[in-house]
């Protein structure tokens, strides 16, 4: 899923503390029932990892759920990335002057300090980042996560890979560990395991070095 980014001259420096920006946003609300056309080229498709799984998969309902770490339940508590970050479904009537336009597969998105928006009903709704979207800067609070082959940068539920001087939105890689998940996930019980699901991506609660984390699950048909 290779998308085309917006023109380089639009990708201006937007990665500095949002606390210094006058956002001037009014009439803000969350309404996930809004009828908006969101392109399905988003970070809900898991990329296969090149590292072989040493553990047998969890099998249930005709599918195999592959993870590198054993299941360790801890409740899903959505993480808040600060006042300039908004979860998927968040509606605003206006965007800050720092917002830029990024085109991906003939669809236009607006990007502002780690949040991606799509036009909807006279305003803009925060949406999952479109895979292939490319920007010059990501928030300084982005976390470096190792996929087993390359480093990704993770912020607000979105994964980026550095390409030269830019950052490109990529799908999550199976096996990647993250400390936090954003609002918008759904806890789903499959057999004896409770996953957190975003779109078609499953995250398994795990514990690594005594710390609660989430691992991106590789789901395969059990043929």
N, C-alpha and C positions, 0 to 999 in steps of 0.2 A: 504494500500500500504506500506507494511513493507519491506524496502530494507536492504541489508547487507552492512555494512560499510567496508572500507578497514582495513587492519591489524593495530593494535594499534601502532606498532612501526613506522608506516609511519606517523601517526598523531602527528607530532612534534609541538613544540610551534611556531606558525606562527603569533600569535596575538600581534604584537607590531608595533609601528608606522612605516608605510611603507616609511616614508620620510627618514629613515636611511638606506634603502636598495638600493643597486645599481641594478636597474632593467635591464639595458642594453638591452632594447627592440628596435629593428629596424624594418623598413618597416611595420609600423602599419597602418591599415586602417579598415574602417567599410564596409562590403559588405554583406548585408543580403540576397543576391541571391545565396550565396555559397551552394553547394549541400552537406549538412552534415546530417548525420543520428543521430538525437537527440531522445533519448528515451522519450516516452511520460509520464513517471512517474515523473512529475514535479509539481510545485506549482500552478496548474491551477484548482484544484478541491477544492471546498469550503466545509469545515466541518460544519455540522449543530451545532448551538449553543443550549445550554440547557436552556437559558433564554428565556421566552415566549415573543413574540412580542406584545407590547401594542398598536402599531399603525397598522391600516389596510394596507395591501400591495398595491403597485401600480400595477394595472392590465392593461395589454396591449398585444394584439396579442396572446392570449392563455396562457400567463405566469403571474405569480405573482412575484413581486420584493419586497422582504421583507427587511426593514431597521428599526433601532431603532430611527433614527433621520430624520427629514424632509429634503427634497431636498433643497439645497442651492447652486445655480450654482456659480462656480468660474472656470476660464479657467485652463486647464491642462498644467502645466509648469513642464517638467521633471526636477528632482533634480539631482545634481552632487555631488557625495560623496567624491570627491577628486582625486588626481593624480594617485592613485593606484587602483581605482575602474574603471571598464569598463562596459558599457551597453551590453545587449544581442545583439549578432551579431558582436561584435568587434573582429577583427582578429589580432593575433600576430604570428610572426614567431618562437619566442622562449619564454619560461617561465622563471621566476626568480628562483633562487636556493631555495627559500622558498616554492615553490609549492610542494604539496603532491598528491599522487594518492589515490583516493577513489573509491571503487567498489560498485555499486548499481545494483542489479539484473543482474549480469554478464556483466554489462557495466562499463567501466573505465572512470572516470572523473578526472580532475586535479583541485585542489582547491588552491587558493592563496589569502589570505587576503580579504576574503569576496566575491571573484569572482570564479565562476565555469566555467571550460572550457571543451570542447570536441575536440578531434583531428579532423582536417579537412584540406585537400589539402596541406599537408606539413607544417601545422602550427596548431594553436589552435584557436577556436572560443568561445567567452563567450556565455554561454547558461543559460536558467532558471535552478535554482538549483534543482537537482533530489530529490524528496521526499524520505526520508529514508537515505540520505547521512549523515554521522556522522563524525564530526571533534572534535579535542580537544579544539580548540580556534576559536573565532569569533572576528571581529574587535572591538576595544574599543569604537568605535563610534556607536555601535549597540544600538538601542532604545528599552526600555522595553515597551511592549504593553500588555494590559489586554484583554483576549478573553472572559471574563465573568466567566471563570472557573479557568484558569491558566494563568500565564504570559508567553508570547512569547518574543523572542528577534528578532527585525526587523532591517535588514540592506540591502540596495540595492535592495529592492523588495522581499527579501527572509525572511521567518519566521523560527525561530529555537526554539526548546524546550530543556531545560536542562535535561539531563538524567545522573545522577551521576556526573561525572567529564567531560562529553562530551556534545556536542550540536548536535541535530538531526534536519535535515530539515523536516518541516511539511507543509501541505497545510494550507492556510489561513482559519481562523475560521470566519464564518458569524458574522457580527456585530463588528469586530475588527476595531478600528480607527487608522489611520496612518497620519502623517503630510505630508509626501512626497511620490511621486511615481517616479520610474525611467523612463528613456527613453525606448521606445519600446511599450508603450501603444497606444491605438487607441480611440479617442473620437467617440462614437456612439450615435446617437439620436434614442430613442425608445419612440414614442408618444411625450409627452411633456417634457421628461427627457433626459438629456445628460449624459451618463455614460462614464467612462474610462475603457476599456476592455483590459485585459492581458490574452491571451489564451482563456479560458472559464470562467475566473473570472471577475466579474463586480465590479467596485468601484463607489459609488455614492458620488458626492461632497456634503459636509455638512458643517455646522458651529457649533462649540461647544465652549461655553464661549467666543464668539467673535473671534475665530480663525478658519481659513479655514482648513478642514481636509477631509479625504476620508474614507468612511465606506465600508467594504466588504459586498456585497449584497448576500442574499440567493435567488436564482432563482428557482422557482418551476412551473411545469405545472399546469395550472388553470383548474383542472378537475371538 
